[in-house]
Amino acid sequence: MLKKTGILIVALCLSACGFRPMYAQNDGSGTLYGNTSPSVVDEMAQIRISAIAERFGQQLRNNLLDLMTPKGVPAQSRYRLDVEVVDKSTTQQAMRDDVTATSERIDYRVEYRLYQGATELVRGDSFAFVSYDILANPYSTTMAQKKAETDAAKIIANDIALRIGAYFHSRTGGGK
């Protein structure tokens, strides 16, 4: 009973604060329907994502392509997204008595810029912090490291896509 009451209170608070799904359509009467807002989806589908250096950059670009242009690279792009991996640092953690680490943490910092022609529309930084265990088997450690890097690429791609989607949402009047 208490759980149902809590859910009801959260739902009422969200409706009172003007919360709206970013990709929801509005039929003009204030009623939301459908799955996606064509304006945000259409704008994001017109982004050409520039190549990003190194393997991590390839993974990041592939994730961005999947999120922003799921129907394929646009023939006529209106926007260009430049992404650069600015910093990657590795820190050993959880030291054993013999001063060897049992895990490592990888921190990524990425800068991105969205352009329309020569005009910069959006600029920002995105961060990902992932870790993996250092195991007795070197192969297992290598696979754990690769999995952590793949996860970091997904985290950063989701963050960038969300921020650019929010930009288009606010620009198309979806935030009103």
Salt bridges, closest charged atoms under 4 A:
GLU43 OE2 - ARG78 NH1 3.13
GLU43 OE1 - ARG171 NH2 3.76
ASP82 OD2 - ARG80 NE 3.16
ASP107 OD1 - ARG105 NE 2.70
GLU111 OE2 - ARG109 NH1 3.41
GLU111 OE1 - ARG113 NH2 3.62
GLU120 OE2 - ARG113 NE 3.43
GLU120 OE1 - ARG123 NE 3.66
ASP125 OD1 - ARG109 NH1 3.56
GLU149 OE2 - LYS88 NZ 3.24
ASP151 OD1 - LYS147 NZ 2.76
ASP159 OD1 - ARG163 NE 3.15
